[in-house]
Amino acid sequence: MAGLSEGNNLDPWYGHYAARTTGLSASEVRALFAVASRPEVVSLAGGMPFVSALPTELVTSAIDRLMRERGPVALQYGSGQGAPELREQILDVMALEGIRGSVDDVVVTTGSQHALELIAKLFLDPGDVVLAEGPSYVTALVVFRSFQAEVSHVPMDEHGLIPAALRERIAALKAAGKRLKLLYTVPTFNNPAGVTLSWERRLELLEIARENDILVLEDNPYGLLYFDGPPPHAMRSVEKDGVVYLGTFSKTLAPGFRVGWALAPHAIREKLILANEAAVLSPSSFTQLVISEYLSSADWRAQIDTFRGVYRERRDAMLSALAEYLPKLSWTIPNGGFYVWLNLPEQVDAKSMLPRAVKQLVAYTPGTAFYADGNGRNNIRLSFCYPTPEFIREGIRRLSSVITGELELLDTFSQTGPLTRITAERNVTSPPPNLG
Ligand SMILES: Cc1ncc(COP(=O)(O)O)c(C=O)c1O
């Protein structure tokens, strides 16, 4: 067989893959899903929405009506840009975050993940630089890597990405002759950090991007899932030419539909449609039209409110369990979304601690998954979206015992005396000054 001579024992096609696949390694999150799905493990690892909070009859009645009234259309190929009626409704959804756009500039994709892939395909050549928050959404990093781009992480604090740090980084990269293409940001209820970019900083980042000719990729799956009051409006609400905005129904409805969208500047929109057609011909007519039926017949705003209530209760359960069981550590306090970012004592490596955590029946995502540069060693992303409040509490209790055990282990092997004391300096109530 061709290629055998260049192969190895595991994969006879090794050596045949395109160079871009070298970045395609299984993420830490992915490997975890298998382990964490065992029922006895409290998983604080994945970002699965709690879809059981969506009454199934809302979906079945939308499907039923669709099939009775427009079955052949729902089962047919559709437009590469997405169903026009759904694109109109997407404008209503985005209006809740201050965005006014044209239906012509909305492109429906197979989840917002697919929009990330398409934008990367349109803009990234090998060696191009994507500026991104540190930490950043893990599967966006996988996409950028698969187009052989370099990701340069810019530090965040509790108000999101730090503009001065961005300016400095851009200057340094330009001085090194790098091509800067995108600023990728999850400004609202960041995955994984849970923090939200302030309004002032949104304006400042847009200005920096404009001055430096960098396209902003604003990824906003969580913006409508706020707990203590609405977040600042989307960056796209004030800048239409320099921002590609990504939205999705995955978190406010259900991810199984695989329907997301991009709102792109007019010129980019053309190329995006062509890329979408090249990849999938047309996004699923069936799921788009089910969602369209649902949006036109159900009280979807009230349903989002229900989700907010569910996740707020879980966020509260996580924060109070952290305060109770890990009072010496620090973490972020999210006003929405799915995630808390936990700072471990400096000497603890979250990734090497993970097998011991799973043995004690709790799973989390190690911070290194969210950096392209090896950072995040002593950070953990904790998800509060899926387990019940009781399980969250139990999960944090188990985690505290894992961390205590880890510190004792390190103490035993340390030659410099007890390390545990170092953690006593940390402050519970205030978020960490710098997430990087
Ligand atoms: C920041 C971010 N972007 C994009 C996605 C992809 O979402 P989907 O493809 O389901 O729309 C996720 C999913 O967790 C996410 O957290």
Ligand as a Chemical Component Dictionary entry (heavy atoms), coordinates in Angstrom:
data_LIG
# 
_chem_comp.id                   LIG 
_chem_comp.type                 NON-POLYMER 
_chem_comp.pdbx_formal_charge   0 
_chem_comp.three_letter_code    LIG 
# 
loop_
_chem_comp_atom.comp_id 
_chem_comp_atom.atom_id 
_chem_comp_atom.alt_atom_id 
_chem_comp_atom.type_symbol 
_chem_comp_atom.charge 
_chem_comp_atom.model_Cartn_x 
_chem_comp_atom.model_Cartn_y 
_chem_comp_atom.model_Cartn_z 
_chem_comp_atom.pdbx_ordinal 
LIG C1 C1 C 0 -16.543 30.714 23.290 1  
LIG C2 C2 C 0 -17.197 29.663 22.465 2  
LIG N1 N1 N 0 -17.256 29.820 21.128 3  
LIG C3 C3 C 0 -17.839 28.921 20.344 4  
LIG C4 C4 C 0 -18.403 27.781 20.867 5  
LIG C5 C5 C 0 -19.035 26.792 19.926 6  
LIG O1 O1 O 0 -20.377 26.723 20.082 7  
LIG P1 P1 P 0 -21.370 26.130 18.990 8  
LIG O2 O2 O 0 -20.562 25.603 17.852 9  
LIG O3 O3 O 0 -22.128 25.074 19.685 10 
LIG O4 O4 O 0 -22.215 27.276 18.557 11 
LIG C6 C6 C 0 -18.367 27.560 22.248 12 
LIG C7 C7 C 0 -18.927 26.331 22.836 13 
LIG O5 O5 O 0 -18.752 26.016 23.967 14 
LIG C8 C8 C 0 -17.763 28.535 23.068 15 
LIG O6 O6 O 0 -17.699 28.410 24.400 16 
# 
loop_
_chem_comp_bond.comp_id 
_chem_comp_bond.atom_id_1 
_chem_comp_bond.atom_id_2 
_chem_comp_bond.value_order 
_chem_comp_bond.pdbx_ordinal 
LIG C1 C2 SING 1  
LIG C2 N1 SING 2  
LIG C2 C8 DOUB 3  
LIG N1 C3 DOUB 4  
LIG C3 C4 SING 5  
LIG C4 C5 SING 6  
LIG C4 C6 DOUB 7  
LIG C5 O1 SING 8  
LIG O1 P1 SING 9  
LIG P1 O2 DOUB 10 
LIG P1 O3 SING 11 
LIG P1 O4 SING 12 
LIG C6 C7 SING 13 
LIG C6 C8 SING 14 
LIG C7 O5 DOUB 15 
LIG C8 O6 SING 16 
# 
